[in-house]
Every structure is written in C-alpha cells, then in structure tokens.
Amino acid sequence: MHVMDRFGLSERKACRLVELNRSSKQYKPSKRDDSEIRARIRELAEKHKKYGSPMIHAILRREGYVLNHKKTERIYREERLSLRKKVRRKLPARARVPMERATRVNEVWSMDFVSDSLAGGRKCQREDKSIPILGMKSIPPLPDSVLRIDPVLRDFSP
C-alpha cells in the first residue's frame, strides 16, 4: 500500500486513514480450477451444435454440476462457442395483383370474426362463419352484446 511505504505507517493505521477494511486489503483471490467444466461444455457444444449456453447449462445441472448460469455463460463466451445470429434472407418482392371481383353469387366467400370489450369489461363479439361477398347487405345492428351467426345469416338468406 502506497501510504504504508511513503509514510511508514502500520497496516492498521494506513487502512484507517484511507477508510479501507483490513480484510479487503488482506484478501487473496483463490483461482478455481474450471478445466473439467470447460471440457464438458466444449464437448456438449460440439455434440449439440444448435444449443446455446442456457441449454448447455440445463444439461450440466441435470448431470449434477452445481454452477451459476452466469459462470456457464462466461466460460461459454471465453471458449468462443457463441452461436452466430441467423441472418434473415430477404424474399424477392412479389408482384401485387389486384383481387378479381366476383361475377356470380357464391363465387367468393369471406370469414369474419370481430371481438371487443365494453366499458364495463364485458365481452362483445360477433362471429360470422362464412358470408358471400357478392350481393352482401350491410349487417344490421342487433341489440345484443354477443351476436351469433344465426340472426346475421337470416338477413342474407333469400
């Protein structure tokens, strides 16, 4: 410590002067041997090429290795096993073609489902199974919060 060398202070006095806990000054980090886990992670990454660090971590946990997911990710990254991000290929632009108009009844049909909620939270939905497009009338408002297909189809029937 610089203060101890420069001013000839004891460790206790120097730590008190710079407001540092003596235990922090005396701490010596212990290097853990991760070689077994590193080898297993490399082996799993080689065997399962599509697995990322979360899947490999899950396999290690099932095998009985007790380690934090952050440690697994750190080792995975240090071993340069990270999966490459998939680049999405652009599809060629398709020519836009306008839809053909119906010329007869029953030539084109439409499916519809509308759902909403009222201010009180009650669901209001209308399910229309299949409705012919040609000769279609507007759907009359019905005084029911849930509309079924039967009353709607009654208006369309001949």
Backbone as ProteinMPNN parsed JSONL, in Angstrom:
{"seq_chain_A": "MHVMDRFGLSERKACRLVELNRSSKQYKPSKRDDSEIRARIRELAEKHKKYGSPMIHAILRREGYVLNHKKTERIYREERLSLRKKVRRKLPARARVPMERATRVNEVWSMDFVSDSLAGGRKCQREDKSIPILGMKSIPPLPDSVLRIDPVLRDFSP", "coords_chain_A": {"N_chain_A": [[0.859, -1.168, 0.0], [0.573, 2.213, -0.818], [0.506, 4.339, 1.088], [1.519, 3.148, 3.367], [4.157, 2.553, 2.584], [5.192, 5.109, 1.888], [4.833, 6.81, 4.157], [5.542, 5.246, 6.261], [3.642, 3.93, 7.887], [1.725, 1.674, 9.955], [-0.141, -1.258, 8.911], [-2.71, -1.281, 9.985], [-3.12, 1.46, 10.778], [-2.775, 2.743, 8.312], [-4.911, 1.662, 6.803], [-7.079, 2.64, 8.28], [-6.717, 5.374, 7.825], [-7.158, 5.677, 5.023], [-9.703, 4.742, 4.951], [-10.37, 1.956, 4.547], [-11.294, -1.406, 4.773], [-9.433, -3.761, 6.644], [-9.638, -6.42, 6.03], [-10.316, -6.353, 3.355], [-7.979, -5.443, 2.228], [-6.253, -7.519, 2.826], [-7.292, -9.61, 1.425], [-6.967, -12.433, -0.642], [-7.492, -13.585, -3.741], [-8.783, -16.767, -4.685], [-7.931, -19.006, -7.178], [-10.054, -20.89, -9.061], [-10.309, -24.197, -10.311], [-11.481, -24.699, -13.38], [-11.275, -26.519, -15.382], [-12.416, -29.07, -15.813], [-15.17, -28.53, -16.076], [-15.059, -26.746, -18.228], [-14.114, -28.45, -20.248], [-16.259, -30.231, -20.424], [-18.319, -28.487, -21.246], [-17.33, -27.694, -23.748], [-17.392, -30.195, -25.007], [-20.176, -30.77, -24.968], [-21.087, -28.635, -26.528], [-19.945, -29.255, -28.942], [-21.213, -31.653, -29.531], [-23.955, -30.96, -29.54], [-24.71, -28.807, -31.677], [-26.549, -26.76, -32.119], [-27.313, -25.869, -29.651], [-27.43, -23.316, -27.235], [-25.907, -21.373, -24.56], [-27.882, -21.432, -22.412], [-29.22, -23.941, -22.764], [-27.095, -25.738, -22.582], [-26.303, -25.202, -20.0], [-28.542, -26.173, -18.624], [-28.314, -28.917, -19.184], [-25.883, -29.488, -17.904], [-26.665, -29.004, -15.258], [-28.502, -31.078, -14.927], [-26.753, -33.183, -15.063], [-25.5, -32.998, -12.678], [-23.626, -31.052, -12.081], [-22.986, -28.231, -10.154], [-23.413, -25.036, -10.711], [-23.419, -21.52, -11.296], [-25.568, -19.819, -13.593], [-24.436, -17.626, -14.77], [-21.742, -18.137, -14.643], [-21.564, -20.323, -16.339], [-22.267, -19.052, -18.739], [-20.125, -17.238, -18.939], [-17.865, -18.943, -19.217], [-18.653, -20.25, -21.554], [-18.641, -18.117, -23.362], [-15.911, -17.342, -23.173], [-14.7, -19.57, -24.27], [-15.338, -19.192, -26.833], [-17.72, -20.185, -28.023], [-20.082, -19.174, -28.779], [-23.174, -18.945, -30.482], [-23.785, -18.032, -33.851], [-25.701, -15.251, -34.936], [-28.695, -15.698, -36.725], [-29.027, -14.721, -40.026], [-31.587, -13.175, -41.62], [-32.888, -13.962, -44.71], [-33.799, -11.891, -47.37], [-36.868, -12.058, -49.008], [-37.738, -12.253, -52.459], [-39.417, -9.48, -53.948], [-42.864, -9.655, -54.415], [-45.078, -9.499, -57.181], [-47.718, -7.228, -57.068], [-51.005, -8.025, -57.327], [-54.189, -7.037, -58.212], [-57.201, -8.064, -56.535], [-59.576, -10.205, -58.045], [-62.859, -9.316, -59.032], [-65.969, -10.584, -57.823], [-68.257, -12.304, -59.923], [-70.536, -13.784, -59.846], [-73.005, -15.033, -57.545], [-71.988, -16.812, -54.626], [-69.407, -17.239, -55.512], [-67.2, -16.017, -54.308], [-66.28, -16.076, -50.935], [-66.262, -14.905, -47.525], [-64.555, -14.838, -44.393], [-65.189, -13.852, -41.072], [-64.426, -12.377, -37.95], [-65.089, -10.615, -35.151], [-64.106, -8.942, -32.239], [-64.543, -7.283, -29.159], [-64.467, -5.188, -26.213], [-66.72, -3.965, -23.771], [-67.222, -0.881, -21.888], [-67.645, -1.67, -19.274], [-66.18, -3.993, -19.116], [-67.275, -6.276, -20.124], [-67.417, -8.799, -22.614], [-67.846, -8.298, -26.08], [-68.766, -9.717, -28.924], [-68.765, -10.753, -32.352], [-69.402, -13.382, -34.352], [-68.947, -14.372, -37.514], [-69.503, -16.897, -39.631], [-69.211, -17.764, -42.542], [-69.6, -15.619, -45.214], [-71.193, -14.693, -48.186], [-69.632, -12.633, -50.66], [-70.561, -11.21, -52.941], [-73.517, -9.418, -53.572], [-73.883, -8.765, -50.955], [-75.388, -7.541, -48.024], [-75.491, -4.78, -45.739], [-74.715, -5.409, -42.307], [-77.239, -5.444, -39.956], [-77.497, -3.5, -36.921], [-77.736, -5.289, -33.958], [-79.546, -5.546, -30.9], [-77.896, -6.815, -28.896], [-75.301, -7.889, -26.763], [-73.624, -9.949, -27.419], [-73.257, -11.206, -30.506], [-74.542, -13.679, -32.557], [-74.119, -16.003, -35.28], [-76.499, -16.914, -36.435], [-78.735, -14.944, -36.376], [-77.593, -13.088, -38.126], [-77.194, -14.466, -40.519], [-79.858, -14.884, -41.176], [-80.631, -12.501, -42.282], [-79.305, -12.579, -44.708], [-80.299, -14.71, -46.086], [-82.312, -15.948, -48.825]], "CA_chain_A": [[0.0, 0.0, 0.0], [1.398, 3.403, -1.005], [0.572, 5.117, 2.338], [2.417, 2.44, 4.288], [5.528, 2.71, 2.102], [5.603, 6.512, 1.849], [4.865, 7.434, 5.474], [5.996, 4.288, 7.271], [2.542, 3.608, 8.794], [1.358, 0.264, 10.055], [-1.283, -1.618, 8.078], [-3.926, -0.87, 10.685], [-3.264, 2.907, 10.694], [-2.926, 3.108, 6.903], [-6.273, 1.298, 6.395], [-7.984, 3.578, 8.927], [-6.524, 6.662, 7.166], [-7.816, 5.661, 3.701], [-11.045, 4.176, 5.169], [-10.432, 0.672, 3.876], [-11.296, -2.532, 5.705], [-8.201, -4.543, 6.565], [-9.941, -7.697, 5.375], [-10.276, -6.105, 1.909], [-6.573, -5.335, 1.838], [-5.598, -8.81, 3.012], [-7.963, -10.623, 0.614], [-6.209, -13.062, -1.726], [-8.458, -14.395, -4.501], [-8.357, -18.143, -4.97], [-8.228, -19.39, -8.55], [-10.72, -22.189, -9.097], [-9.975, -24.997, -11.486], [-12.679, -24.932, -14.185], [-10.897, -27.302, -16.567], [-13.362, -30.166, -16.026], [-16.419, -27.949, -16.583], [-14.757, -26.222, -19.561], [-14.035, -29.588, -21.176], [-17.613, -30.756, -20.609], [-19.062, -27.507, -22.037], [-16.836, -27.829, -25.115], [-17.894, -31.477, -25.502], [-21.608, -30.625, -25.22], [-21.267, -27.699, -27.646], [-19.563, -29.985, -30.16], [-22.24, -32.667, -29.778], [-25.222, -30.265, -29.822], [-24.261, -27.563, -32.304], [-27.598, -25.736, -32.08], [-27.6, -25.482, -28.27], [-26.74, -22.154, -26.693], [-25.48, -21.551, -23.176], [-28.947, -21.863, -21.497], [-29.475, -25.383, -22.888], [-25.925, -26.443, -22.055], [-26.375, -25.046, -18.54], [-29.571, -27.106, -18.143], [-27.75, -30.273, -19.261], [-24.892, -29.585, -16.831], [-27.394, -29.109, -13.986], [-29.051, -32.435, -14.866], [-25.641, -34.11, -14.845], [-25.035, -32.885, -11.301], [-22.711, -29.925, -11.878], [-23.645, -27.12, -9.486], [-22.753, -23.788, -11.051], [-24.288, -20.398, -11.593], [-25.739, -19.671, -15.042], [-23.508, -16.588, -15.242], [-20.44, -18.791, -14.828], [-21.689, -21.103, -17.574], [-22.224, -18.112, -19.863], [-18.766, -16.689, -19.017], [-16.997, -19.979, -19.794], [-19.143, -20.455, -22.93], [-18.154, -16.988, -24.143], [-14.446, -17.414, -23.205], [-14.328, -20.649, -25.182], [-15.794, -18.734, -28.159], [-18.698, -21.149, -28.525], [-21.336, -18.455, -29.027], [-23.827, -19.208, -31.756], [-23.931, -16.857, -34.701], [-27.089, -14.845, -35.15], [-29.172, -16.084, -38.041], [-29.352, -13.602, -40.89], [-32.797, -13.466, -42.372], [-32.768, -13.644, -46.13], [-34.947, -11.162, -47.909], [-37.584, -12.733, -50.089], [-37.934, -11.341, -53.599], [-40.698, -8.778, -53.924], [-43.874, -10.284, -55.259], [-45.89, -8.541, -57.938], [-49.03, -7.03, -56.454], [-52.07, -8.244, -58.296], [-55.481, -6.723, -57.581], [-58.124, -9.197, -56.449], [-60.638, -10.211, -59.054], [-64.191, -9.104, -58.466], [-66.905, -11.693, -58.01], [-69.224, -12.071, -61.002], [-71.75, -14.528, -59.518], [-73.22, -15.333, -56.129], [-71.278, -17.999, -54.138], [-68.095, -17.374, -56.138], [-66.213, -15.596, -53.308], [-66.82, -16.035, -49.578], [-65.386, -14.223, -46.579], [-64.655, -15.238, -42.978], [-65.064, -12.658, -40.25], [-64.572, -12.529, -36.51], [-64.826, -9.321, -34.528], [-64.219, -9.022, -30.789], [-64.259, -6.024, -28.477], [-64.992, -5.226, -24.852], [-67.464, -2.779, -23.396], [-66.593, -0.101, -20.818], [-67.759, -2.44, -18.037], [-65.316, -5.159, -19.182], [-67.999, -7.389, -20.716], [-67.006, -9.093, -23.991], [-68.827, -8.073, -27.135], [-68.152, -10.339, -30.097], [-69.626, -11.174, -33.438], [-68.751, -14.434, -35.122], [-69.596, -14.626, -38.788], [-68.815, -18.063, -40.176], [-68.862, -17.502, -43.94], [-70.591, -14.729, -45.806], [-70.877, -14.445, -49.601], [-69.255, -11.239, -50.901], [-71.428, -10.598, -53.942], [-74.889, -9.273, -53.102], [-73.838, -8.67, -49.497], [-76.052, -6.387, -47.419], [-74.818, -4.368, -44.502], [-75.239, -6.152, -41.165], [-77.981, -4.511, -39.103], [-77.089, -3.561, -35.518], [-78.665, -6.053, -33.122], [-79.443, -5.053, -29.517], [-77.362, -7.873, -28.05], [-73.861, -7.662, -26.6], [-72.951, -11.032, -28.124], [-74.002, -11.52, -31.719], [-74.272, -15.0, -33.107], [-74.218, -16.062, -36.737], [-77.867, -17.215, -36.875], [-79.518, -13.765, -36.782], [-76.937, -12.418, -39.243], [-77.473, -15.242, -41.722], [-81.265, -14.722, -41.505], [-80.743, -11.327, -43.163], [-78.732, -12.876, -46.004], [-80.982, -15.815, -46.768], [-83.275, -15.443, -49.831]], "C_chain_A": [[0.909, 1.235, 0.0], [1.584, 4.195, 0.293], [1.533, 4.469, 3.315], [3.869, 2.649, 3.876], [6.02, 4.146, 2.25], [5.803, 7.102, 3.238], [5.277, 6.483, 6.588], [4.927, 3.943, 8.29], [2.323, 2.103, 8.833], [0.141, 0.008, 9.17], [-2.579, -1.112, 8.685], [-4.17, 0.631, 10.527], [-3.472, 3.36, 9.247], [-4.345, 2.803, 6.417], [-7.292, 2.246, 7.015], [-7.92, 4.936, 8.227], [-7.245, 6.724, 5.812], [-9.219, 5.048, 3.733], [-11.265, 2.907, 4.345], [-10.429, -0.422, 4.925], [-10.014, -3.337, 5.522], [-8.441, -5.87, 5.863], [-9.922, -7.532, 3.85], [-8.843, -6.034, 1.421], [-5.883, -6.696, 1.871], [-6.19, -9.912, 2.114], [-7.066, -11.116, -0.515], [-7.196, -13.945, -2.496], [-7.909, -15.781, -4.79], [-8.813, -18.503, -6.379], [-8.846, -20.779, -8.529], [-10.373, -22.894, -10.39], [-11.266, -25.348, -12.227], [-12.411, -25.869, -15.352], [-11.89, -28.428, -16.855], [-14.67, -29.637, -16.633], [-16.217, -27.404, -18.002], [-14.744, -27.343, -20.598], [-15.429, -30.132, -21.472], [-18.463, -29.803, -21.46], [-18.636, -27.595, -23.496], [-17.392, -29.098, -25.772], [-19.382, -31.388, -25.859], [-21.874, -29.708, -26.415], [-20.915, -28.376, -28.968], [-20.65, -30.992, -30.549], [-23.569, -32.037, -30.21], [-24.902, -28.887, -30.38], [-25.28, -26.434, -32.217], [-27.891, -25.239, -30.662], [-26.784, -24.261, -27.888], [-26.382, -22.407, -25.242], [-26.625, -21.928, -22.232], [-29.22, -23.369, -21.557], [-28.312, -26.19, -22.319], [-25.907, -26.351, -20.537], [-27.389, -26.029, -17.945], [-29.045, -28.544, -18.149], [-26.737, -30.478, -18.136], [-25.57, -29.744, -15.472], [-27.961, -30.523, -13.818], [-27.97, -33.467, -14.587], [-25.045, -33.989, -13.449], [-24.013, -31.786, -11.061], [-23.499, -28.782, -11.246], [-22.854, -25.868, -9.818], [-23.791, -22.761, -11.465], [-24.404, -20.244, -13.11], [-24.802, -18.605, -15.597], [-22.116, -17.174, -15.473], [-20.453, -19.623, -16.103], [-21.569, -20.189, -18.786], [-20.82, -17.539, -20.044], [-17.824, -17.685, -19.674], [-17.361, -20.209, -21.26], [-18.594, -19.36, -23.844], [-16.631, -17.026, -24.277], [-13.948, -18.496, -24.151], [-14.734, -20.346, -26.625], [-16.752, -19.743, -28.816], [-20.007, -20.48, -28.911], [-21.867, -18.742, -30.422], [-23.908, -17.917, -32.555], [-25.399, -16.526, -34.848], [-27.489, -15.2, -36.57], [-29.548, -14.829, -38.822], [-30.562, -13.992, -41.719], [-32.623, -13.051, -43.808], [-34.017, -12.925, -46.591], [-35.57, -11.965, -49.042], [-37.74, -11.754, -51.244], [-39.329, -10.724, -53.531], [-41.662, -9.452, -54.891], [-44.666, -9.19, -55.987], [-47.259, -8.444, -57.279], [-50.11, -7.112, -57.53], [-53.386, -7.905, -57.61], [-56.396, -7.944, -57.597], [-59.202, -9.084, -57.517], [-61.978, -10.032, -58.361], [-65.074, -10.319, -58.752], [-67.906, -11.328, -59.092], [-70.54, -12.784, -60.741], [-71.837, -14.693, -58.009], [-72.516, -16.649, -55.815], [-69.928, -18.216, -54.824], [-66.984, -17.041, -55.128], [-66.91, -15.501, -51.962], [-65.797, -15.388, -48.664], [-65.62, -14.769, -45.175], [-64.44, -13.991, -42.15], [-65.228, -13.025, -38.783], [-64.176, -11.205, -35.894], [-65.03, -9.473, -33.037], [-63.84, -7.675, -30.197], [-64.74, -6.168, -27.042], [-65.655, -3.904, -24.545], [-66.751, -2.078, -22.244], [-66.621, -0.865, -19.487], [-66.898, -3.692, -18.025], [-65.974, -6.363, -19.816], [-67.596, -7.563, -22.177], [-68.171, -8.878, -24.949], [-68.211, -8.654, -28.401], [-69.201, -10.733, -31.12], [-68.848, -12.207, -34.227], [-69.557, -14.643, -36.393], [-68.835, -15.763, -39.442], [-68.321, -17.798, -41.602], [-69.973, -16.687, -44.547], [-70.23, -14.539, -47.271], [-70.623, -12.957, -49.821], [-70.232, -10.555, -51.851], [-72.855, -10.541, -53.407], [-74.968, -9.138, -51.602], [-74.535, -7.403, -49.028], [-75.248, -5.962, -46.2], [-75.49, -5.079, -43.336], [-75.959, -5.171, -40.245], [-77.499, -4.613, -37.654], [-78.148, -4.302, -34.703], [-78.472, -5.616, -31.671], [-78.942, -6.111, -28.544], [-75.861, -7.643, -27.927], [-73.052, -8.76, -27.271], [-73.803, -11.41, -29.326], [-73.599, -12.895, -32.221], [-74.526, -14.977, -34.61], [-75.654, -16.252, -37.221], [-78.67, -15.971, -37.243], [-78.9, -13.036, -37.974], [-77.257, -13.138, -40.538], [-78.94, -15.131, -42.143], [-81.46, -13.553, -42.474], [-80.238, -11.625, -44.563], [-79.466, -13.971, -46.776], [-82.061, -15.261, -47.695], [-84.706, -15.5, -49.37]], "O_chain_A": [[1.895, 1.286, 0.735], [2.684, 4.671, 0.574], [2.276, 5.158, 4.014], [4.723, 2.896, 4.727], [7.146, 4.372, 2.692], [6.786, 7.796, 3.494], [5.351, 6.889, 7.747], [5.251, 3.684, 9.449], [2.671, 1.368, 7.909], [-0.526, 0.946, 8.733], [-3.44, -0.581, 7.984], [-5.278, 1.046, 10.187], [-4.265, 4.267, 8.992], [-4.927, 3.608, 5.689], [-8.264, 2.622, 6.36], [-8.95, 5.586, 8.05], [-7.876, 7.733, 5.499], [-9.848, 4.856, 2.693], [-12.209, 2.803, 3.561], [-9.642, -0.372, 5.87], [-9.564, -3.568, 4.4], [-7.557, -6.387, 5.181], [-9.555, -8.462, 3.131], [-8.526, -6.507, 0.33], [-5.027, -6.985, 1.034], [-5.651, -11.017, 2.052], [-6.481, -10.321, -1.25], [-7.681, -14.942, -1.962], [-6.729, -15.948, -5.098], [-9.981, -18.311, -6.718], [-8.238, -21.732, -8.041], [-10.17, -22.263, -11.428], [-12.048, -26.182, -11.77], [-13.259, -25.997, -16.235], [-12.176, -28.713, -18.018], [-15.206, -30.216, -17.578], [-17.075, -27.569, -18.869], [-15.296, -27.2, -21.689], [-15.749, -30.453, -22.616], [-19.241, -30.254, -22.301], [-19.483, -27.572, -24.389], [-17.806, -29.083, -26.931], [-19.803, -31.865, -26.913], [-22.772, -29.967, -27.216], [-21.529, -28.092, -29.996], [-20.968, -31.163, -31.726], [-24.223, -32.523, -31.133], [-24.831, -27.912, -29.632], [-24.902, -25.262, -32.239], [-28.644, -24.28, -30.493], [-25.591, -24.182, -28.181], [-26.534, -23.523, -24.746], [-26.38, -22.696, -21.302], [-29.428, -24.003, -20.522], [-28.52, -27.204, -21.653], [-25.539, -27.311, -19.859], [-27.14, -26.639, -16.905], [-29.305, -29.302, -17.215], [-26.734, -31.524, -17.486], [-25.114, -30.521, -14.632], [-27.916, -31.097, -12.73], [-28.226, -34.494, -13.959], [-24.182, -34.782, -13.072], [-23.572, -31.606, -9.925], [-24.559, -28.406, -11.746], [-21.765, -25.65, -9.285], [-24.886, -23.094, -11.919], [-23.444, -20.509, -13.834], [-24.414, -18.668, -16.763], [-21.402, -16.759, -16.385], [-19.48, -19.633, -16.857], [-20.863, -20.504, -19.744], [-20.365, -17.37, -21.176], [-17.07, -17.327, -20.579], [-16.48, -20.345, -22.108], [-18.142, -19.635, -24.956], [-16.102, -16.775, -25.36], [-12.891, -18.351, -24.764], [-14.5, -21.152, -27.526], [-16.611, -20.095, -29.987], [-20.946, -21.157, -29.33], [-21.121, -18.778, -31.401], [-24.081, -16.837, -31.99], [-26.245, -17.42, -34.881], [-26.71, -15.023, -37.506], [-30.295, -13.982, -38.333], [-30.559, -15.001, -42.424], [-32.251, -11.913, -44.093], [-35.139, -13.299, -46.249], [-34.875, -12.481, -49.916], [-37.861, -10.55, -51.022], [-40.289, -11.368, -53.109], [-41.314, -9.77, -56.028], [-44.885, -8.101, -55.455], [-47.882, -9.46, -56.971], [-50.109, -6.359, -58.504], [-53.672, -8.432, -56.534], [-56.375, -8.747, -58.531], [-59.669, -7.991, -57.84], [-62.201, -10.528, -57.257], [-64.939, -10.984, -59.78], [-68.354, -10.184, -59.173], [-71.558, -12.438, -61.341], [-70.851, -14.512, -57.294], [-72.457, -17.525, -56.678], [-69.364, -19.304, -54.712], [-65.95, -17.708, -55.1], [-67.991, -14.923, -51.851], [-64.61, -15.329, -48.985], [-66.743, -15.119, -44.813], [-63.598, -13.159, -42.487], [-66.051, -13.865, -38.42], [-63.058, -10.728, -36.092], [-66.017, -10.068, -32.604], [-62.924, -7.01, -30.68], [-65.358, -7.175, -26.695], [-65.21, -2.851, -25.0], [-65.792, -2.61, -21.686], [-65.715, -0.715, -18.667], [-66.878, -4.401, -17.019], [-65.313, -7.379, -20.033], [-67.451, -6.577, -22.9], [-69.315, -9.23, -24.663], [-67.22, -8.12, -28.899], [-70.356, -11.005, -30.793], [-67.753, -11.928, -34.716], [-70.719, -15.047, -36.342], [-67.659, -15.618, -39.772], [-67.122, -17.627, -41.82], [-71.15, -17.021, -44.412], [-69.074, -14.251, -47.581], [-71.311, -12.115, -49.244], [-70.679, -9.439, -51.586], [-73.345, -11.522, -52.847], [-76.028, -9.375, -51.023], [-74.302, -6.321, -49.566], [-74.418, -6.72, -45.699], [-76.696, -5.326, -43.367], [-75.372, -4.183, -39.804], [-77.13, -5.698, -37.204], [-79.33, -3.962, -34.763], [-77.345, -5.344, -31.256], [-79.519, -6.28, -27.469], [-75.218, -7.241, -28.897], [-71.906, -8.529, -27.657], [-74.932, -11.877, -29.178], [-72.412, -13.211, -32.291], [-75.092, -14.018, -35.134], [-75.995, -15.797, -38.313], [-79.246, -15.932, -38.33], [-79.626, -12.423, -38.756], [-77.557, -12.5, -41.547], [-79.251, -15.265, -43.327], [-82.317, -13.591, -43.357], [-80.688, -10.997, -45.521], [-79.268, -14.129, -47.98], [-82.662, -14.228, -47.4], [-85.609, -15.11, -50.11]]}, "name": "protein", "num_of_chains": 1, "seq": "MHVMDRFGLSERKACRLVELNRSSKQYKPSKRDDSEIRARIRELAEKHKKYGSPMIHAILRREGYVLNHKKTERIYREERLSLRKKVRRKLPARARVPMERATRVNEVWSMDFVSDSLAGGRKCQREDKSIPILGMKSIPPLPDSVLRIDPVLRDFSP"}
